[in-house]
Amino acid sequence: MDIFFILLLSFAILLTVLYFILISSYCYGWLKIKRTVIKNETAVFVSVIIAARNEEENIVKCLDSILEQSYPENNFEIIVVDDSSTDKTNWLIREYAAKISQVRLVTLSEHSKEIGKKNAIRTGVGLAKGELIVSTDADCVVGVNWLSSIVSLYTETNAKMIIGPVSFQDEQGVFEKMQSVEFMALVASGGASLYFEKAIMCNGANLAYTKQVFIDVNGFEGIDEKASGDDVLLMYKIKKRYPEGIKFLKNEQAIVFTKAKPHLKEFMHQRRRWASKGFNALNYETKRVSIVVYLFNLILVVLPLLAAVFMRNTALHPSFVKIYLILFGIKCFIDFLLLFLVASFFKKRKFLIYFLPEQLMYMFYIGFVGSFGAFGKYEWKGRKIN
């Protein structure tokens, strides 16, 4: 084989080793995270904050699920901040709040000249009465013990921030089920990393932190340049101030449910939004993980393409084919192990039949998102954002 491809294969082998070690550590961390036991803790007043924009199809279901909590109704409030919706969202919340005293509508344009999710959350926190801030999204639903599980972990550990599990539900078709498989791996990676006191990712659909901590780190100050990052970038700030203060809530009753994207265009807009924070905004641990994952997936895509285009003899060389299949097999093995563990938690083992197509999809799309996600515009709730 050509010396160029020998070097590429050597680099691919190195990345395989690093990737195997990384995902193996997540498997171990996920198993070692202690399951949170739900207790009858009721002494903490909780403020649930929902930033909503153009969610007329989902907001009522979201509020209904929160109001069905086992947590005492006099010990939590719901603040819905309408981020300049152009549909019936504001009207629906207003009607809801007129009937339910626990629900409060805040229209962002009336309280701030700024728009966007970070400003919506900032406004909600400023008006919150609770010691503990719990955030979710308007297109989510929660179980009856959601708040009880969060408060239980908070009182047990005195956590400064709590990261909760999120899952897709009612997946339709192969594409949505593949997304569900991938999303489980993301949740497991974020949770498992916290076992090693590393914070790499979280999701604003299931996030809690104390109001005092939000004040202590000056909220979104210094991280409000980008529209996204109300969850991960805030987590970085809290992690820097309180290195051991972030905990993962491992309990099936704490899962927040949302829906997968039905179409590829919406899916890519979502992932570009997630990547829009930019590489420089990530902390060291997330950068390290991102580089290994990105380069490993990229080289698995590039190797056969380069061989097929420039070195046809190389592409058919038995040694090349054997080594490539071994590398891909190692990736599939360790990824499947992590997914098997987390699928058991989410009760979605049957979705593992979509594992192989999900692996192939992930390898290709991560190269696109990694290369172009931080550039250009994406669309969110009817807004085009730089």
Helices and strands as residue ranges (DSSP letters): H 3-32, E 46-52, H 59-67, G 73-75, E 76-82, H 89-99, E 103-107, H 108-111, H 117-127, E 132-137, E 141-142, H 146-157, E 161-163, E 166-168, H 173-195, E 207-210, H 211-216, H 232-241, E 246-248, G 252-254, E 256-258, H 264-275, G 279-281, H 284-310, H 312-316, H 318-346, G 349-354, H 355-372, E 378-380, E 383-385
